[in-house]
Amino acid sequence: MSSLTRIVLDVLKPHIPNALEFASAIAGQHEKCRIKLTVTEMDEKTETTVITIEGKDIPYDAVVETITHLGGSVHSIDEVEVQGSGYAPADEA
């Protein structure tokens, strides 16, 4: 079985919560993940963001649920890394 180790999402979010609160809320729900949020555009009511999530086994559906609960919406998956269960990097083999 494979596990999701990195994903980059294009997310539209409201101004509130702000970027720090938004990223912290996602990290708080998914403690084994590292979250990086970059605001790429702003208008009167929303912010377009790029959210990079890294971790050992990212719970994608739960992440999307958290984003939706915070008032955001995932526009696209822009990048993804998946690791097979038998994979071991050369320096760990």
C-alpha positions as CSV (number, residue, x, y, z in Angstrom):
1,M,0.0,0.0,0.0
2,S,1.3,3.5,-0.8
3,S,1.3,6.6,1.4
4,L,1.0,10.2,0.6
5,T,4.2,12.1,1.7
6,R,3.8,15.5,0.0
7,I,1.0,17.4,-1.7
8,V,0.7,20.9,-3.0
9,L,-2.8,22.4,-3.1
10,D,-4.2,25.5,-4.7
11,V,-6.7,26.7,-2.1
12,L,-9.1,29.7,-2.1
13,K,-9.8,30.9,1.5
14,P,-11.6,33.8,3.2
15,H,-9.5,36.5,4.8
16,I,-10.5,35.2,8.2
17,P,-8.9,33.1,9.6
18,N,-5.7,34.7,8.5
19,A,-2.9,32.7,6.9
20,L,-1.2,31.9,10.2
21,E,-4.4,30.8,11.9
22,F,-5.4,28.7,8.8
23,A,-2.1,26.9,8.5
24,S,-2.0,26.3,12.3
25,A,-5.5,24.9,12.3
26,I,-4.6,22.4,9.6
27,A,-1.4,21.5,11.5
28,G,-3.4,21.2,14.7
29,Q,-5.7,18.6,13.2
30,H,-2.9,16.7,11.4
31,E,0.0,16.9,13.9
32,K,2.4,14.6,11.9
33,C,2.3,16.9,8.9
34,R,4.3,20.0,8.1
35,I,2.3,22.9,6.5
36,K,3.6,25.7,4.4
37,L,1.0,28.3,3.2
38,T,1.9,31.0,0.6
39,V,-0.6,33.7,-0.3
40,T,-0.4,34.3,-4.0
41,E,-3.4,36.7,-4.6
42,M,-5.9,38.7,-2.6
43,D,-9.2,40.4,-3.4
44,E,-11.8,42.0,-1.2
45,K,-13.1,38.8,0.3
46,T,-10.7,36.0,-0.4
47,E,-7.1,34.9,-0.7
48,T,-5.7,32.4,-3.2
49,T,-3.1,30.3,-1.5
50,V,-0.7,27.5,-2.2
51,I,-0.5,25.0,0.6
52,T,2.3,22.5,0.8
53,I,1.8,19.6,3.1
54,E,4.6,17.1,4.0
55,G,4.5,14.1,6.3
56,K,4.8,10.4,6.5
57,D,1.2,9.5,5.8
58,I,-0.9,12.5,5.0
59,P,-4.6,12.0,5.5
60,Y,-5.8,13.8,2.3
61,D,-9.5,13.5,2.9
62,A,-9.2,14.8,6.5
63,V,-7.0,17.7,5.3
64,V,-9.7,18.7,2.7
65,E,-12.4,18.4,5.4
66,T,-10.4,20.7,7.6
67,I,-9.9,23.2,4.8
68,T,-13.6,23.2,4.0
69,H,-14.5,23.6,7.7
70,L,-12.3,26.7,7.8
71,G,-14.2,28.2,4.8
72,G,-11.7,27.3,2.1
73,S,-12.0,25.3,-1.0
74,V,-9.4,23.2,-2.9
75,H,-9.2,24.3,-6.5
76,S,-6.5,21.9,-7.6
77,I,-3.9,19.4,-6.6
78,D,-0.7,20.9,-8.2
79,E,1.9,18.4,-7.0
80,V,1.9,15.1,-5.3
81,E,4.5,12.6,-3.9
82,V,3.4,9.0,-3.0
83,Q,5.7,6.4,-1.5
84,G,5.2,2.7,-1.8
85,S,5.3,0.6,1.3
86,G,8.5,-1.2,0.3
87,Y,10.3,2.0,-0.7
88,A,13.6,2.8,1.2
89,P,15.7,5.7,0.1
90,A,19.3,4.7,-0.9
91,D,20.8,6.3,2.2
92,E,18.4,4.2,4.4
93,A,18.8,0.9,2.6
